[in-house]
Amino acid sequence: MTALLLFPSIHYVLRAEKVLQRKGVAGGLVPVPHDVSTECGMAWSMPEEEISTALQALEGAGLRPDAAWTKTEAGWERLNLDRA
C-alpha cells in the first residue's frame, strides 16, 4: 500500500525530502491527491512499510508531518501519527 506524509508548507516538504533521501527512505514528492485535501501542495509518497523509518528520520531532523494517510481499497485513510 501507499502512504503519504503531508506538511504545513512547501518549505517543510522540501526539507523533509532532503532528510528522507539522505536516510534512504523509498519514495518521492507527489501532488497531494484531491481525495486527501482540496488545497494544492506536495506530499511525500512512499510504501506503507517505510512510515516508521520516515517518522524517525524526520523526528531526528526536528520535522513532523501535519498528517499521514494510507491508500486502502476503500480510499485514503488518515493515520494517527501518535501511534504510527
Backbone bond lengths (Angstrom), bond angles and torsions (degrees), N, CA, C in turn:
res aa  C-N    CA-C-N  psi(-1)  N-CA   C-N-CA  omega(-1)  CA-C   N-CA-C  phi
1 M - - - 1.440 - - 1.532 109.78 -
2 T 1.301 115.05 159.55 1.456 122.48 -179.95 1.521 110.35 -99.33
3 A 1.311 116.22 143.58 1.460 122.00 175.68 1.523 108.83 -124.81
4 L 1.323 115.85 151.72 1.465 123.03 177.59 1.518 109.75 -125.73
5 L 1.321 115.55 142.25 1.456 121.66 170.14 1.515 107.09 -116.01
6 L 1.339 116.69 127.20 1.458 122.55 179.40 1.520 109.45 -109.68
7 F 1.327 115.04 144.06 1.465 122.09 -176.82 1.521 110.09 -125.03
8 P 1.357 117.50 163.62 1.465 120.14 -173.88 1.535 114.60 -69.08
9 S 1.325 117.96 -21.44 1.465 119.90 179.98 1.520 109.94 -157.58
10 I 1.328 115.27 168.10 1.464 120.39 178.81 1.521 110.72 -62.54
11 H 1.324 117.51 -31.27 1.464 120.60 178.91 1.528 110.98 -62.12
12 Y 1.318 116.21 -42.21 1.468 119.93 178.87 1.521 111.58 -68.85
13 V 1.312 117.02 -40.33 1.457 119.12 -178.20 1.530 110.19 -67.38
14 L 1.327 118.21 -34.44 1.462 120.39 177.28 1.529 111.33 -69.73
15 R 1.335 116.63 -37.71 1.471 119.63 174.62 1.530 110.20 -64.33
16 A 1.331 115.86 -43.19 1.462 120.44 179.20 1.529 110.41 -61.89
17 E 1.319 116.97 -40.34 1.463 120.50 179.08 1.522 110.95 -56.91
18 K 1.323 117.27 -45.72 1.470 121.00 179.67 1.525 111.09 -61.80
19 V 1.330 116.40 -45.96 1.469 120.78 -179.44 1.533 110.09 -61.56
20 L 1.321 116.72 -48.31 1.468 120.47 -175.55 1.528 111.69 -68.23
21 Q 1.316 117.97 -36.15 1.460 120.03 176.49 1.520 110.90 -65.85
22 R 1.350 116.37 -42.81 1.473 119.97 178.35 1.523 111.58 -60.39
23 K 1.339 117.01 -36.45 1.464 121.58 -179.09 1.527 112.26 -83.12
24 G 1.325 117.41 -3.16 1.464 120.24 177.54 1.515 114.54 77.08
25 V 1.348 117.53 22.73 1.463 120.78 178.08 1.525 107.93 -74.21
26 A 1.318 116.61 123.42 1.459 121.19 179.19 1.516 109.84 -64.10
27 G 1.315 116.90 139.11 1.461 120.40 176.35 1.499 111.32 140.74
28 G 1.321 115.07 -168.32 1.453 120.89 -179.69 1.514 111.04 -175.94
29 L 1.325 114.89 176.59 1.455 120.85 -179.45 1.522 111.03 -79.15
30 V 1.320 115.46 139.46 1.464 122.78 176.84 1.526 108.29 -140.30
31 P 1.339 117.18 155.18 1.465 118.11 171.83 1.528 109.71 -63.20
32 V 1.323 116.87 143.59 1.472 120.70 178.03 1.529 108.15 -65.69
33 P 1.333 117.86 124.49 1.465 120.25 178.53 1.534 111.34 -61.44
34 H 1.325 116.47 143.01 1.467 120.64 179.91 1.522 111.85 -63.76
35 D 1.337 117.73 -23.25 1.465 121.14 176.81 1.527 111.58 -67.18
36 V 1.340 116.06 -24.11 1.464 121.78 -177.45 1.519 110.96 -93.60
37 S 1.329 117.36 -43.99 1.460 121.73 -179.32 1.521 109.24 -154.49
38 T 1.311 116.09 141.49 1.459 120.07 177.95 1.526 111.63 -84.07
39 E 1.330 116.76 -8.98 1.454 120.56 176.81 1.524 109.68 -76.47
40 C 1.325 115.94 147.46 1.461 120.07 174.99 1.520 108.12 -73.36
41 G 1.280 116.44 153.32 1.451 119.15 177.30 1.505 111.60 159.73
42 M 1.311 114.45 178.91 1.449 122.01 -179.49 1.535 108.78 -118.53
43 A 1.304 114.94 153.61 1.463 121.73 178.35 1.523 108.00 -136.69
44 W 1.318 116.32 161.05 1.467 121.14 173.34 1.524 106.61 -92.47
45 S 1.317 116.58 120.77 1.466 122.79 178.28 1.514 108.48 -104.29
46 M 1.330 116.10 138.02 1.467 120.31 -177.23 1.517 109.44 -156.66
47 P 1.326 116.65 165.44 1.461 119.15 171.31 1.536 109.34 -63.82
48 E 1.304 116.58 142.76 1.472 121.60 -176.61 1.530 112.62 -55.38
49 E 1.319 117.18 -34.29 1.468 119.64 -177.46 1.531 112.63 -69.44
50 E 1.322 118.75 -7.97 1.465 122.72 178.86 1.540 112.72 -90.24
51 I 1.332 118.25 -4.50 1.472 120.84 -173.49 1.529 111.98 -57.28
52 S 1.303 118.64 -49.95 1.482 120.65 -177.64 1.517 111.13 -60.00
53 T 1.320 117.72 -45.80 1.462 121.89 179.45 1.521 110.28 -61.56
54 A 1.333 116.26 -43.84 1.461 120.62 -179.45 1.523 111.19 -63.18
55 L 1.314 117.41 -46.72 1.467 120.47 -178.56 1.525 111.74 -63.83
56 Q 1.329 117.29 -38.18 1.467 120.37 177.91 1.529 110.48 -65.58
57 A 1.328 116.92 -42.96 1.464 120.98 179.46 1.527 110.63 -63.31
58 L 1.318 116.39 -42.89 1.462 120.39 -179.62 1.524 111.35 -67.31
59 E 1.325 116.98 -40.43 1.462 120.85 178.59 1.522 110.33 -60.54
60 G 1.331 116.16 -41.45 1.460 120.78 178.22 1.520 112.86 -62.84
61 A 1.325 116.62 -24.55 1.466 121.92 179.19 1.527 112.37 -97.50
62 G 1.337 116.89 4.11 1.458 120.77 179.56 1.522 113.68 75.48
63 L 1.326 116.91 24.21 1.470 121.67 178.44 1.521 109.65 -114.29
64 R 1.318 115.38 143.68 1.466 120.02 175.96 1.524 107.70 -139.68
65 P 1.325 116.67 128.10 1.458 118.81 177.73 1.527 111.04 -67.15
66 D 1.327 114.99 153.04 1.470 120.62 174.82 1.518 110.71 -72.54
67 A 1.332 115.97 -34.42 1.462 120.11 -176.23 1.523 109.69 -157.05
68 A 1.326 114.52 157.45 1.460 121.98 174.12 1.523 107.84 -132.52
69 W 1.304 116.30 141.29 1.459 122.96 -178.35 1.520 109.71 -133.93
70 T 1.326 116.46 149.52 1.461 121.15 171.46 1.527 108.92 -124.02
71 K 1.305 114.54 147.20 1.466 120.85 178.71 1.526 107.76 -90.34
72 T 1.325 115.89 122.02 1.457 121.65 177.68 1.519 108.29 -115.11
73 E 1.300 117.07 176.91 1.464 120.47 177.31 1.524 111.13 -62.70
74 A 1.332 116.94 -28.63 1.463 121.60 -179.25 1.527 112.53 -86.65
75 G 1.319 118.44 -9.18 1.465 122.16 -178.24 1.520 110.44 128.73
76 W 1.328 116.75 -162.43 1.458 121.99 -178.76 1.519 110.75 -79.87
77 E 1.327 115.67 135.69 1.462 122.32 179.83 1.526 108.80 -125.49
78 R 1.323 116.21 128.43 1.461 120.79 -178.85 1.532 110.36 -74.94
79 L 1.325 116.56 137.26 1.462 121.88 178.26 1.524 109.86 -97.24
80 N 1.293 115.52 150.66 1.455 122.15 172.38 1.520 106.85 -84.67
81 L 1.333 117.34 109.60 1.461 121.11 -176.70 1.529 112.95 -65.27
82 D 1.303 117.68 -23.03 1.463 120.00 178.71 1.523 112.04 -72.26
83 R 1.327 116.70 -18.71 1.463 119.96 -179.59 1.523 111.87 -114.32
84 A 1.320 118.88 -0.23 1.464 121.19 -176.62 1.507 111.33 -75.37
